[in-house]
Structures are given as C-alpha cells and as structure tokens.
Amino acid sequence: MERGGCPVFPLELLEIIIGFLEEDEDIESLKSWALTSRSLVHRSQSSIFKTVKLLPDPSRHDWYEQLLPITSRFIELLESNPALALYIRTLYYCARRFDYYWPDITNALQKLTGVKKLVLTSRMGTDEDAWMNWIWLDGSVRSALEDIITSPSLVELHLSSVYNFPALLIGSVQNLQNLTLHHIEFTLNTQKNPKGLKISSLCLSSLTIDADMEVGLHQLADAQHTGVPILDLAHLSALTIRNVGDMAPHIPVLQRMQNLGSLTVEGEFKSGL
C-alpha cells in the first residue's frame, strides 16, 4: 500500500474508498487502513472518531452498569491522544446522576469543540426507568454539556428523557437547524442568564416531537426572554410528530406555525386532526 512513505495508489482514490467504509460504518476496516500508510492516518481517524456513542446496549438488563467502562475508555482515549477530540462531530451521551463520580468526564467533554450533532438521553431501558432531572447532574458536567449545546458548531440536537431542562439554552444555540424532543420538560426561569449567553428567537428548519411532549412543547412554545420568544414557531419549515396518541393538545401550538411547509405524522393517533 505504501512505498517509501508514499501510497502506491493515488491518495484521492484511497480517500474515496475510506469514504465508502465510513458510510458503511466499517470501523475495523478503517482501523486497518490507518495502519497501512502515514498519509491515511488523518483521513482514517477522522472517519473512525467522527461519531462517538457513549451508550450501553439497551437490550441488556445490566445496561446501567455498562456506562462505567464505556465512559472510562473514552476518558482514557482522550487523555492519551487529546487530538482525537477534534474529529468528533456526532456525540451520543447518556447522562446519569453518577456522573459526579467522574471529574475526568468534564475534562473530556470540554475537549469536544466541534460537535455538530448531540444526542442526549438519560435512559436506555423501559418506561419505568426514571427521567433525569437536569439539575441532578454535577455542575461541572452540566456546564460542559451546555457548552457543547451552545457551541456555534452545533446544528442538530436530540433531547430525550430529561426534565427541568433550561429553555434558555434552546434560544442560545446560534446555528441549530434540527431539534428533536422526546419525553422533555423545560424549566421556564428564562430571565436568569448566568453565563451571559446571547439569546435570540431560534428559527429552526425542522422540529420533531415524540411521545409525552404535550407539556414540554407548550412550555417551549411559551418560553420568552426579555419579551422575545425562545422559539420562532411562525417561521418553522418542517414539523414531524411521532406516536403522540391524541393530537388535540398540540393544536394551539400548531396554529402558531403560520408558514409551515411540511407536516409529517408518524405512528397512530386517536384524534385531533
């Protein structure tokens, strides 16, 4: 593959092949390619570490216990090679109260300055698994996650199974385009801005809401900061509603979406349309 430090085949061709492997999520092959040529290390690593999932296997009954070794390996990886953090564009993170046992997770999260998509959840099991209260998280861990959420690089945010999530954060995500909400309730203390965040009326390209969002959607729709709505519903382009059962509670919010170009309803619903 390499002769005298240079690839035998054109670098452009090899990068195309790496791109195919990235699409197939063939991590093992990408690891092998990173070892074949010094010229391919950067391109291979950028694909290997593009997406990081700090999530356990939800099908296992001991999924909660898996979080410790999974997160520990991630911390050790960034401690041994901090430059790898620059490759991470998509982060899946399961936030649990035991995060306060790990001061090092804060340092790891603070290195992630280029995340474009964040999937933040608190549970992987059944509906009986309790939601996560945002204020239960250790302050430094919560602050590090908030820095990722409000980063200019973030364009897609998925929130699941969290309550007391600050609505103010949504209005401070400068370039957010796609927002997905599942089992989310917000805190509406939107007059306090301890971080001095720049708050504006967020204009999304798409909003997706899932089960148990009757309360959370109304909270977000009504949230304001200094008289300005956190979310600009009037200019929302696309709305997807999944598995909500009864559509009727959402009608008052839908009526504010004056320029909605696309409405998609997935799953069964009882009434309301």
C-alpha positions, 0 to 999 in steps of 0.5 A: 500500500505504501512505498517509501512513505508514499501510497502506491495508489493515488491518495484521492482514490484511497480517500474515496474508498475510506469514504465508502467504509465510513458510510458503511460504518466499517470501523475495523476496516478503517482501523486497518487502513490507518495502519497501512500508510502515514498519509491515511492516518488523518483521513482514517481517524477522522472517519473512525472518531467522527461519531462517538456513542457513549451508550450501553446496549439497551437490550441488556438488563445490566445496561446501567452498569455498562456506562462505567467502562464505556465512559472510562475508555473514552476518558482514557482515549482522550487523555492519551491522544487529546487530538482525537477530540477534534474529529468528533462531530456526532456525540451520543451521551447518556447522562446519569446522576453518577456522573459526579463520580467522574471529574475526568468526564468534564475534562473530556467533554470540554475537549469536544469543540466541534460537535455538530450533532448531540444526542442526549438521553438519560435512559436506555431501558423501559418506561419505568426507568426514571427521567433525569432531572437536569439539575441532578447532574454535577455542575461541572458536567452540566456546564460542559454539556451546555457548552457543547449545546451552545457551541456555534458548531452545533446544528442538530440536537436530540433531547430525550428523557430529561426534565427541568431542562433550561429553555434558555439554552434552546434560544442560545444555540446560534446555528441549530437547524434540527431539534428533536424532543422526546419525553422533555420538560423545560424549566421556564426561569428564562430571565436568569442568564448566568453565563451571559449567553446571547439569546435570540428567537431560534428559527429552526428548519425542522422540529420533531416531537415524540411521545409525552411532549404535550407539556414540554412543547407548550412550555417551549412554545411559551418560553420568552426572554426579555419579551422575545420568544425562545422559539420562532414557531411562525417561521418553522419549515418542517414539523414531524410528530411521532406516536403522540396518541391524541393530537388535540393538545398540540393544536394551539401550538400548531396554529402558531406555525403560520408558514409551515411547509411540511407536516409529517405524522408518524405512528397512530393517533386517536384524534385531533386532526 
